[in-house]
Amino acid sequence: MKPAYTATVLLLFGFLQFARAQNGIVVFQSDFGLKDGAVSAMKGVAMGVSSELKLFDLTHEIPAYNIWEAAYRLHQTVSYYPKGTVFVSVCDPGVGTDRHSVVLLTKSGHYIVTPDNGTLTLVAENLGIGEIREIDEAVNRLKNSNESYTFHGRDVYAYTAARLASRTITFQQVGSTVRNDVVRLPYQKADYANGVLKGTIPALDVQYGNVWTNIPKAMLAQLNAKPGEAVRIQIMHNDSTVYDKSVRLVNTFGEAPIGADVAYINSLLNFSIAVNQGNFSGKYNVFSGADWKIVVSK
C-alpha cells in the first residue's frame, strides 16, 4: 500500500472514530434548582453552539453544595444513556478557586464535564477512567465571559460540553491530559465479614423517604436472609446510632402492613429500607451521605 494512500485511510478512519465518539446528547445536572434562569442559561449557551443538540436534565435538585449527592446521581444514571453522551454536572461550592475543571471520558464511552471536586468519585470507580483532560479556558470558554468568576456552569462547562457533543471540537481539543485519577470522596464501601454486612447510605429515594444503601443484592445473599425473614439493621451517623431494629425482608411493599418498616431490594438491586406508604427518612431522621453508615446482620 502506498504511503499517501495509507495516510488517507488513517485520516479517514480517525475522522470516522471521531464522528462516532459523540452522539449530540447533553445531559445536565446541578444544585441550582429551577426557581431562576440559571439552568435555562446553560441550555441557551449549548443551543448557541448548535441548535441540533438534544438536551436533557438528570436533576437540578441536588441539595446545595452536596458534592456527594451529585456523585451518586451520576452513578445512578450515566450508564443508562448511550455511549458518547456528554454529561454536565455542576455542584461547585469552590467555583472560582484553583479546583480543576475537567472532562472525564469513562471506559464505558461517556463524557462528564465537571469540577474535579469529588463529583467523579463513583463513576470513576464503577465505569472506569479512560482519560481525563483539563478544560483549556483560553479556547473553551463562552465569548466575553472572562470577567465572570461565579458561573462556570454556564461559561465553561455548558459551553465545552456543547462543543464536544456537537463535534465542534475533538476530545483532544478540550485541553491537556492530567493525572490518571480524580479527586475521591471517602466512604464506607459495601463489605461482608463474619455474618455482618457493612455499607453506607449514598442517597435517599427522595420522593418517598426510602433509604438506599450501597449493599448489593449479591452481597446480601451471603447473609442467607430470605424474603419473609427479619434482619437486624443498625444505622449510624458518624459515631451515633440513630436506628437499631429488626425488620422483615420483603419482595414487594404489598407484603407488609401499611406503616410497617420493611427491608427490600431497590431498582438498582441494592439493599434498602422503607416505611410502607410512609417516609422512613422523616420518621427516623435518617439521611444520606458518606457520613451515614449501615450494618445488617441476622
Backbone torsions as a table, in degrees:
resi	resn	phi	psi	omega
1	MET	NA	132.4	-178.3
2	LYS	-69.2	145.5	-178.5
3	PRO	-54.9	-42.2	-178.5
4	ALA	-64.8	-39.9	179.2
5	TYR	-67.4	-41.0	178.1
6	THR	-60.6	-44.0	179.6
7	ALA	-62.0	-40.4	179.2
8	THR	-63.6	-43.4	178.7
9	VAL	-62.0	-43.3	-179.9
10	LEU	-64.8	-40.1	177.8
11	LEU	-64.1	-42.8	179.0
12	LEU	-64.0	-42.4	178.2
13	PHE	-62.0	-42.6	178.6
14	GLY	-62.3	-40.6	178.6
15	PHE	-63.9	-43.2	-179.1
16	LEU	-64.7	-39.7	177.2
17	GLN	-62.5	-42.8	178.0
18	PHE	-62.6	-43.5	-177.8
19	ALA	-63.4	-30.8	-179.9
20	ARG	-84.5	-15.3	-169.6
21	ALA	-65.4	-45.3	-179.9
22	GLN	-110.7	149.8	-174.3
23	ASN	-115.5	9.4	177.6
24	GLY	82.0	5.1	179.2
25	ILE	-99.3	131.5	173.6
26	VAL	-124.0	128.8	-179.1
27	VAL	-117.4	126.9	-174.7
28	PHE	-104.7	139.1	171.7
29	GLN	-137.2	140.7	178.2
30	SER	-159.7	174.4	171.0
31	ASP	-106.1	24.6	-174.6
32	PHE	-77.8	-26.6	-168.6
33	GLY	72.1	-177.5	-177.7
34	LEU	-122.2	22.2	-177.3
35	LYS	-79.8	-19.4	-179.2
36	ASP	-131.2	-161.0	-173.0
37	GLY	-96.8	12.4	-174.3
38	ALA	-62.7	-48.3	-179.5
39	VAL	-64.6	-42.7	179.3
40	SER	-62.1	-36.4	178.7
41	ALA	-64.2	-41.7	177.7
42	MET	-61.2	-43.6	-180.0
43	LYS	-67.6	-35.0	176.9
44	GLY	-62.9	-40.5	176.6
45	VAL	-61.6	-45.0	-179.8
46	ALA	-61.4	-43.9	180.0
47	MET	-67.7	-27.9	176.2
48	GLY	-66.9	-27.3	175.3
49	VAL	-76.0	-45.9	178.1
50	SER	-157.4	122.1	179.5
51	SER	-77.2	-2.5	179.1
52	GLU	-92.2	-3.8	179.2
53	LEU	-66.4	152.0	174.2
54	LYS	-106.5	115.6	-172.9
55	LEU	-108.2	132.8	180.0
56	PHE	-134.7	161.3	176.3
57	ASP	-110.8	133.4	168.1
58	LEU	-82.0	-63.8	170.5
59	THR	-165.8	152.2	171.6
60	HIS	-122.4	19.2	-178.6
61	GLU	-110.1	24.3	169.6
62	ILE	-58.8	130.3	176.5
63	PRO	-54.8	140.4	-174.5
64	ALA	-51.5	128.0	175.5
65	TYR	70.9	8.3	-173.6
66	ASN	-89.9	86.2	-176.7
67	ILE	-63.2	-37.9	179.3
68	TRP	-58.9	-44.0	179.8
69	GLU	-62.1	-40.6	177.3
70	ALA	-61.7	-41.1	178.7
71	ALA	-61.8	-42.0	-177.6
72	TYR	-70.5	-40.4	-178.4
73	ARG	-66.2	-32.3	172.7
74	LEU	-64.5	-48.1	178.6
75	HIS	-56.8	-39.5	-177.5
76	GLN	-67.6	-25.9	-164.8
77	THR	-118.8	-38.0	-167.4
78	VAL	-52.7	-46.3	-172.7
79	SER	-65.9	-15.7	179.9
80	TYR	-82.0	-11.8	177.1
81	TYR	-92.2	153.8	-178.5
82	PRO	-66.9	154.6	174.6
83	LYS	-52.4	138.2	180.0
84	GLY	97.6	-8.0	177.3
85	THR	-68.6	141.5	178.8
86	VAL	-107.4	124.1	178.5
87	PHE	-105.4	142.2	172.5
88	VAL	-115.9	118.8	178.4
89	SER	-121.4	117.7	-176.8
90	VAL	-123.9	92.8	165.0
91	CYS	-128.1	98.4	-158.2
92	ASP	-135.6	66.4	179.4
93	PRO	-62.8	-17.2	178.3
94	GLY	-97.7	20.4	-178.0
95	VAL	-53.4	134.1	179.2
96	GLY	89.4	-8.2	178.7
97	THR	-91.6	-168.3	-176.1
98	ASP	-87.6	11.6	173.4
99	ARG	-62.9	149.2	-172.1
100	HIS	-84.9	143.9	172.3
101	SER	-101.5	121.6	-170.5
102	VAL	-134.6	166.1	165.6
103	VAL	-122.6	120.7	175.1
104	LEU	-96.0	127.6	168.3
105	LEU	-100.0	113.1	-178.7
106	THR	-77.8	163.3	177.1
107	LYS	-66.2	-18.1	176.6
108	SER	-82.1	-5.6	177.3
109	GLY	91.9	17.2	177.3
110	HIS	-101.1	148.5	179.3
111	TYR	-110.4	136.0	178.0
112	ILE	-129.7	119.5	-178.1
113	VAL	-102.4	120.6	-168.9
114	THR	-170.8	161.6	166.2
115	PRO	-70.4	141.0	179.2
116	ASP	-86.8	78.7	-174.5
117	ASN	-126.2	16.1	-176.0
118	GLY	115.2	-15.0	-179.5
119	THR	-58.5	-28.0	-175.0
120	LEU	-92.0	4.4	-174.5
121	THR	-49.9	-54.6	-169.7
122	LEU	-83.1	-36.3	177.8
123	VAL	-69.4	-35.5	176.9
124	ALA	-64.0	-39.2	-178.7
125	GLU	-71.2	-40.5	-171.6
126	ASN	-95.2	-31.0	-179.9
127	LEU	-103.9	-14.3	177.5
128	GLY	86.3	153.1	179.5
129	ILE	-98.0	116.0	172.9
130	GLY	-84.5	-54.2	-179.8
131	GLU	-162.0	149.9	177.8
132	ILE	-125.7	129.9	176.0
133	ARG	-125.1	137.2	176.9
134	GLU	-84.8	134.4	-177.1
135	ILE	-68.0	124.7	174.9
136	ASP	-83.6	100.3	-174.5
137	GLU	-72.6	-13.0	175.3
138	ALA	-68.1	-23.6	-179.0
139	VAL	-112.6	-44.4	-172.6
140	ASN	-103.7	67.4	176.5
141	ARG	-147.6	139.4	-178.9
142	LEU	-54.3	134.0	-179.1
143	LYS	-56.7	137.9	176.8
144	ASN	64.8	25.9	178.2
145	SER	-108.7	10.0	-173.4
146	ASN	-64.6	-21.7	180.0
147	GLU	-88.8	-0.1	177.9
148	SER	-95.9	126.1	-176.1
149	TYR	-115.2	-6.0	-170.2
150	THR	-122.5	12.3	178.9
151	PHE	-138.5	59.6	178.8
152	HIS	-66.8	-23.1	176.1
153	GLY	-56.8	-39.8	178.2
154	ARG	-83.8	-50.7	-167.6
155	ASP	-77.4	-30.0	-175.4
156	VAL	-118.1	-53.6	-170.5
157	TYR	-73.4	-49.4	179.2
158	ALA	-63.7	-39.9	-179.0
159	TYR	-65.6	-47.5	-180.0
160	THR	-64.6	-43.7	-179.9
161	ALA	-60.2	-43.2	-179.5
162	ALA	-66.0	-40.4	178.2
163	ARG	-64.1	-38.7	179.2
164	LEU	-71.1	-48.0	-177.1
165	ALA	-64.9	-33.1	-178.7
166	SER	-86.4	-0.4	-179.0
167	ARG	66.4	22.8	172.1
168	THR	-66.4	-34.7	174.4
169	ILE	-127.5	157.3	170.7
170	THR	-85.2	168.3	175.7
171	PHE	-60.6	-36.1	-180.0
172	GLN	-64.2	-28.1	-178.8
173	GLN	-83.2	-1.6	173.5
174	VAL	-61.8	-42.6	-177.3
175	GLY	159.5	-172.1	-175.5
176	SER	-78.3	154.0	176.1
177	THR	-68.7	149.4	178.5
178	VAL	-122.8	-173.2	-178.0
179	ARG	-50.4	158.7	-173.3
180	ASN	-90.1	29.3	175.3
181	ASP	-146.4	167.8	-179.9
182	VAL	-117.5	165.8	172.5
183	VAL	-66.2	128.8	-175.3
184	ARG	-119.7	136.3	175.6
185	LEU	-85.5	134.4	178.2
186	PRO	-74.6	145.3	176.6
187	TYR	-162.5	164.7	178.5
188	GLN	-79.3	110.3	176.2
189	LYS	-75.0	153.7	178.9
190	ALA	-61.7	136.8	-175.8
191	ASP	-151.8	145.2	175.0
192	TYR	-127.7	129.3	177.4
193	ALA	-158.6	134.1	174.0
194	ASN	53.2	42.3	176.5
195	GLY	77.2	15.9	-177.6
196	VAL	-130.8	130.3	173.7
197	LEU	-98.3	137.7	175.9
198	LYS	-128.1	145.1	178.2
199	GLY	-165.3	-167.1	178.1
200	THR	-126.3	171.0	175.2
201	ILE	-108.1	92.4	-174.4
202	PRO	-74.0	-25.5	-176.0
203	ALA	-162.7	162.1	170.8
204	LEU	-104.9	151.2	163.8
205	ASP	-80.1	87.0	-160.0
206	VAL	-61.8	-30.6	-178.5
207	GLN	-64.5	-32.8	-173.6
208	TYR	-114.7	-9.4	179.9
209	GLY	79.2	14.7	176.4
210	ASN	-73.2	149.6	-177.6
211	VAL	-102.0	120.4	177.4
212	TRP	-100.5	139.6	176.2
213	THR	-113.8	174.4	175.9
214	ASN	-100.0	16.6	178.7
215	ILE	-86.1	114.2	-176.2
216	PRO	-75.9	156.7	179.3
217	LYS	-55.0	-40.0	-178.8
218	ALA	-62.4	-35.4	178.8
219	MET	-75.3	-35.7	176.1
220	LEU	-59.8	-33.5	180.0
221	ALA	-59.9	-28.3	178.9
222	GLN	-67.1	-22.0	177.1
223	LEU	-77.9	-13.6	-180.0
224	ASN	58.7	38.7	176.0
225	ALA	-96.3	128.2	-176.4
226	LYS	-108.6	153.0	175.9
227	PRO	-52.5	135.6	-176.1
228	GLY	99.3	-21.1	179.2
229	GLU	-90.6	160.3	-180.0
230	ALA	-97.0	144.2	171.7
231	VAL	-124.9	149.0	177.4
232	ARG	-88.2	129.3	-178.6
233	ILE	-120.0	124.0	174.7
234	GLN	-118.2	129.0	179.5
235	ILE	-119.5	127.5	-179.3
236	MET	-120.0	139.1	169.9
237	HIS	-109.2	113.2	-168.6
238	ASN	55.4	-115.7	-177.9
239	ASP	-105.9	7.1	-176.9
240	SER	-103.6	131.7	177.4
241	THR	-79.6	123.7	-176.8
242	VAL	-102.4	-27.9	-174.2
243	TYR	-149.5	135.3	179.2
244	ASP	-153.2	95.5	-177.3
245	LYS	-147.1	159.9	168.9
246	SER	-91.0	131.1	-172.7
247	VAL	-131.9	140.3	-179.1
248	ARG	-79.0	136.0	176.9
249	LEU	-85.5	127.5	-177.9
250	VAL	-129.0	159.9	172.8
251	ASN	-85.5	-39.2	-179.1
252	THR	-135.3	156.6	-179.2
253	PHE	-65.6	-26.3	-179.5
254	GLY	-66.3	-10.9	179.1
255	GLU	-83.3	-4.3	-176.2
256	ALA	-124.9	153.0	175.8
257	PRO	-64.3	150.3	173.9
258	ILE	-59.3	132.8	179.6
259	GLY	92.7	-6.7	-178.9
260	ALA	-83.0	144.5	171.0
261	ASP	-72.7	135.1	-180.0
262	VAL	-137.2	151.4	171.0
263	ALA	-109.5	142.9	-176.3
264	TYR	-156.6	172.6	175.5
265	ILE	-102.1	124.5	-174.9
266	ASN	-83.6	-174.9	-174.5
267	SER	-68.4	-17.2	175.4
268	LEU	-93.7	7.3	179.8
269	LEU	63.9	40.8	174.8
270	ASN	-119.9	150.5	178.7
271	PHE	-62.6	135.5	-176.5
272	SER	-145.3	165.1	-178.9
273	ILE	-134.2	144.6	-178.3
274	ALA	-150.5	164.9	162.6
275	VAL	-103.3	122.8	-177.0
276	ASN	-60.5	116.5	-176.6
277	GLN	58.6	31.9	175.1
278	GLY	-137.5	-164.8	-176.7
279	ASN	-128.2	101.0	-177.1
280	PHE	-62.7	-45.2	-179.3
281	SER	-58.9	-47.6	-179.4
282	GLY	-68.0	-37.2	-177.6
283	LYS	-68.1	-39.7	-173.1
284	TYR	-112.4	4.4	-178.2
285	ASN	54.7	47.3	176.0
286	VAL	-106.1	130.9	-177.0
287	PHE	-128.8	-164.6	-172.4
288	SER	-126.0	162.9	178.5
289	GLY	136.2	170.1	-176.3
290	ALA	-65.8	-15.7	-179.8
291	ASP	-92.0	6.4	176.0
292	TRP	-107.8	128.4	-177.7
293	LYS	-125.0	154.2	-179.9
294	ILE	-135.4	142.0	176.8
295	VAL	-125.6	130.6	-178.2
296	VAL	-125.5	130.9	178.9
297	SER	-147.1	174.8	178.7
298	LYS	-101.4	NA	NA
